[in-house]
């Protein structure tokens, strides 16, 4: 059944549905959130404006699903992730098209993001089997006061329900970088995509749906951060928050209490040019590193440190910019 489904099932009229319980749903709010095409300044897509009651239901469903998912054999979890990765690559064209229209990502870069995302999901599956399949013996005389008369075997267990919040600039790649590790480890996952990038994320989640993941293991909730953002991050049913973004991460960390957090809040990336460097090559790559994708990458070059020829390098960069 799932294998014959199409992307058409995820949209109602001109509004994309949210995903929960292995079903595509319309919000009871009757409202939608517009997604503006940056190149036209006009509304290109619309997504559901989910309510707090719907968020409650999604998290409860994720909590229930996680218990049985954690008992699913590791090889089976990896198998489903590999299947999702393959489907994701098969659907690279429509997902990349969404990235172009939602966040104005160059077409070639958009396709690369989707393909790379598929590779990352497969990588998580492989590494998950390797890492989670291992246990470690601890002997009791590892710390003072004990004799070597007992042994302890340690193993990794899932946290529970993981809330994943990726940024607008890589709404697919930085979503699967959270989804893959969480699912292979036996967690269930609730994805709150950015508004700009939400449709590409929904298409990506649909690939996991087609792969046949169990009900409630993965969900995708859309809506305004001002209405459901704090409700999600402060929800008692969430056991871990993985966030990539900017200053919002500081606010989340203050509100999340003792919930484990995984935060990536940007970078201050320096390019160091040594005295013996090829200055033409350095200048060209500094411009590329700083201004490709309009600099909308946490790894974009932001600072240039040089040992000599400062004035020459500055002129070279200005020449390339023009």
Buried (B, 14 or more C-beta within 10 A) or exposed (E): EEEEEEBEEBBBEEBBBBBBBBEBBBBEBEBBBEBBBBEEEEEBBBBBBBBBEBBEBBBBBBBBBBEEBBEBEBEEBBBBBBBBBBBBBEBBEEBBBBBBBBBBBBEEBBBBBBBBBBBBBBBBBEBBBEEBEEEEEEEEEEEEEEEEEEEEEEEEEBBBBBBBBBBBBBBBBBBBBBBBBBBBBBBBBBBBBBBBBBBBBBBBBBBBBBBBBBBBBBBBBBBEBEBBBBBBBBBEBBBBBBBBBEEBBEEBBEEBEEBEBBEBBBEEBEBEBEEEBEBEEBBBBBBEBBBBBEEBBBEBBBEBEBEEBEEEBEEBBEEBEE
